[in-house]
Amino acid sequence: MILAVDIGNTKTTVALLDGQGALQFLSELGTELRMTEDQCAIGLMGVFQLYGHSFRCVTGAILSSVVPPVTEVYAQAIRRVTGQSPLVVGPGLKTGLNIKAEVHNQLGSDIVACAVAAAALYPSPAIVINANTAVSFSYMSHSAFEGCAIMPGMGIALEALSQHGAQLPHISMGRVHTPLGRNTVDSMRAGMIYGYAGAIDRLIEMLEEAVGVEAACVIATGEDMPEVFGRCKREIVYDHDLLVRGLFLLYQKNCERAPRRTSQDNR
């Protein structure tokens, strides 16, 4: 079994996959900048206990993070509870991608993992939308990462709206069925959902115009956005597990055992 952990700005995803990449469980924990190794270990132990799995089944681990202060703390916790040193997504790791970036180590590990999964699992060229704290739009062309655009996530935008609008309340996201809100809460939600749907459609068009080729597929992942994707004019394939699928593929690319030699090979 392979343990895959992705540390995001607000949440940490913990997933266990079997040798074929089938998901055994996926859980989410909060990310805290001042987490200790013990707190991370307790969180991992709780998740395994909740889903009825033992750490003894873990034969390898991979870790991605966009929160540098927590990365090594989680890596130590993984070593402590599983006995496995995790691969850390970053410079030096084989991705199988031709990353057209000026500085490779500035590309978020979550973006890399999603791009690897999209290149392996979906038609090309493809646009990959990763919606979390930020929303990234990556253009993939036959395993080549052409570039990406990044905009604020809905959570950040909604919080900023409430903080800077004296008469606008702090609200959570919820469903609306029309852009014509009849009260403040529904109006704010309508602005978020329909506004982001329009921005997503336009960014997809502009990425295609910049490359000069229409994408064969648009894939999206992220917890807060399925409602938005459903309002887009462009057809979007939603893959909730895209990131952990990419981490599993990265683990495979970097931990393949060399083929065993036969007697003929030694001649």
VEXVOGU-809509 format. One record per residue (C-alpha): residue in one letter; x negated, y negated, z negated. Coordinates in steps of 0.2 Angstrom, whole numbers, plus 2048, in hexadecimal, padded with zeros to 3 digits. Layout:
   resn     X     Y     Z
      a     X     Y     Z
...
END
This chain:
   resn     X     Y     Z
      m   800   800   800
      i   7FA   7EE   804
      l   7FE   7E0   7F8
      a   800   7CF   801
      v   801   7BF   7F8
      d   804   7AE   7FF
      i   802   79F   7F4
      g   80C   790   7FA
      n   80E   77F   7F2
      t   81E   783   7E9
      k   81F   796   7E9
      t   814   7A5   7EA
      t   81A   7B4   7F5
      v   815   7C5   7EF
      a   818   7D4   7FB
      l   814   7E6   7FB
      l   813   7EF   80C
      d   810   801   810
      g   802   807   81C
      q   80D   804   82B
      g   812   7F2   826
      a   823   7F7   81F
      l   828   7EB   811
      q   82B   7F3   800
      f   82F   7E3   7F7
      l   82E   7D1   7F9
      s   82F   7C5   7EA
      e   82C   7B3   7E6
      l   824   7AA   7D7
      g   821   798   7D4
      t   810   790   7D7
      e   809   786   7CA
      l   7F8   77D   7CC
      r   7F2   781   7BA
      m   7F7   793   7BA
      t   7EA   79E   7B1
      e   7E4   7AF   7B6
      d   7EF   7B7   7A9
      q   7FF   7AE   7AF
      c   7FB   7B4   7C1
      a   7F8   7C6   7BB
      i   808   7C6   7B0
      g   812   7C0   7BF
      l   80B   7CE   7CA
      m   80E   7DB   7BD
      g   820   7D5   7BB
      v   824   7D6   7CD
      f   81D   7E7   7CF
      q   827   7ED   7C0
      l   837   7E4   7C6
      y   836   7EE   7D7
      g   830   7FE   7CF
      h   81F   800   7D7
      s   80E   804   7CF
      f   7FE   7FA   7D2
      r   7F6   80B   7D4
      c   7FE   80C   7E6
      v   7F5   7FC   7EB
      t   7E6   801   7F7
      g   7E2   7EF   7FD
      a   7E7   7DD   7FB
      i   7E7   7CD   805
      l   7EA   7BB   7FF
      s   7EE   7AB   808
      s   7EF   79A   7FF
      v   7F2   788   803
      v   7EF   784   7F1
      p   7DC   785   7EE
      p   7DC   782   7DB
      v   7E6   792   7D9
      t   7DE   79D   7E7
      e   7D0   7A5   7DD
      v   7DB   7A6   7CD
      y   7E7   7B1   7D7
      a   7D9   7BB   7DF
      q   7D2   7BF   7CE
      a   7E3   7C4   7C7
      i   7E5   7D0   7D6
      r   7D4   7D8   7D3
      r   7D9   7DA   7C1
      v   7EA   7E2   7C3
      t   7E7   7ED   7D3
      g   7D4   7EF   7D3
      q   7D3   7E9   7E5
      s   7CA   7DA   7EB
      p   7D6   7D0   7F6
      l   7D1   7CA   807
      v   7D3   7B7   807
      v   7DA   7AF   817
      g   7CD   7A2   81D
      p   7BD   7A0   827
      g   7B5   7B0   82B
      l   7C5   7BA   82C
      k   7C9   7C2   83D
      t   7D9   7BC   843
      g   7D9   7C1   855
      l   7DE   7B0   85A
      n   7D6   7A3   865
      i   7D9   794   859
      k   7D7   784   862
      a   7D4   779   854
      e   7C6   76C   850
      v   7C3   773   83F
      h   7C9   784   83C
      n   7C9   784   829
      q   7D6   776   829
      l   7E3   781   830
      g   7EF   788   822
      s   7ED   79A   81E
      d   800   79C   81F
      i   800   794   831
      v   7F3   7A1   836
      a   7FC   7B0   82F
      c   80C   7AB   837
      a   803   7A8   848
      v   7FB   7B9   847
      a   80C   7C1   844
      a   814   7B8   852
      a   806   7BC   85E
      a   808   7CF   85A
      l   81B   7D0   858
      y   823   7C4   864
      p   822   7BF   877
      s   816   7B2   87C
      p   815   7A3   87E
      a   81D   7A0   86D
      i   821   792   861
      v   81F   796   84F
      i   828   78C   842
      n   823   78E   830
      a   82F   785   824
      n   82A   783   812
      t   823   773   809
      a   81E   76D   81A
      v   825   773   82B
      s   818   778   838
      f   81B   77B   84A
      s   80D   786   852
      y   80C   789   865
      m   805   79B   869
      s   800   79F   87A
      h   7FA   7B2   87C
      s   7F0   7B2   86B
      a   7EA   7A0   86E
      f   7EF   794   860
      e   7F1   784   86B
      g   7F5   778   85C
      c   803   773   851
      a   80E   765   84A
      i   812   763   837
      m   820   75A   830
      p   827   758   81E
      g   832   766   818
      m   844   764   813
      g   840   764   801
      i   834   756   802
      a   83F   74C   80D
      l   84E   74E   802
      e   845   74A   7F2
      a   83E   73A   7FA
      l   84F   735   7FF
      s   856   737   7ED
      q   846   72E   7E5
      h   847   71F   7F0
      g   85A   71D   7F2
      a   861   716   7E2
      q   872   71C   7E5
      l   86E   72D   7ED
      p   86E   73B   7E0
      h   862   74A   7DF
      i   86A   758   7E7
      s   866   76A   7ED
      m   869   770   7FF
      g   879   778   803
      r   884   77C   813
      v   88D   76F   81D
      h   898   772   82C
      t   898   761   834
      p   88C   752   835
      l   89A   747   82F
      g   898   747   81C
      r   8A7   740   812
      n   89D   73E   802
      t   88B   73A   7FD
      v   886   74C   7FA
      d   88D   753   80A
      s   886   744   814
      m   874   747   80D
      r   875   759   811
      a   87C   756   822
      g   86E   74A   825
      m   861   757   820
      i   868   765   82A
      y   86D   75D   83A
      g   85F   751   83A
      y   852   75F   838
      a   85B   769   845
      g   859   75B   851
      a   847   758   84C
      i   843   76A   84F
      d   84B   76B   860
      r   842   75B   865
      l   831   761   85F
      i   833   772   868
      e   836   768   878
      m   827   75D   875
      l   81B   76C   871
      e   821   774   882
      e   81E   764   88B
      a   80D   762   884
      v   807   773   889
      g   811   773   899
      v   819   784   896
      e   82A   789   88F
      a   829   794   880
      a   830   7A6   883
      c   834   7A7   870
      v   836   79B   861
      i   834   7A4   850
      a   837   79C   840
      t   835   7A1   82E
      g   838   798   81D
      e   844   799   80F
      d   84E   789   810
      m   850   788   823
      p   85C   795   82A
      e   86B   789   829
      v   861   77C   833
      f   85B   789   840
      g   86D   78E   843
      r   871   77C   848
      c   863   77A   854
      k   868   77B   867
      r   858   785   86B
      e   85A   798   867
      i   84E   79C   858
      v   84A   7AD   851
      y   849   7AD   83E
      d   83D   7B9   836
      h   83D   7B7   823
      d   82E   7C3   821
      l   823   7BB   82F
      l   815   7B5   824
      v   813   7C5   81A
      r   813   7CF   82A
      g   805   7C4   830
      l   7FB   7C7   820
      f   7FD   7DA   823
      l   7F6   7D9   834
      l   7E8   7CE   82E
      y   7E4   7DB   822
      q   7E4   7E9   82F
      k   7D9   7DE   83B
      n   7CC   7DC   82D
      c   7CC   7ED   824
      e   7CC   7F9   832
      r   7C1   807   82E
      a   7B3   80C   83B
      p   7B7   81C   845
      r   7B0   82B   83D
      r   7A1   832   847
      t   7A3   843   84F
      s   795   850   852
      q   795   84A   865
      d   792   838   85F
      n   783   83D   856
      r   77A   845   865
END
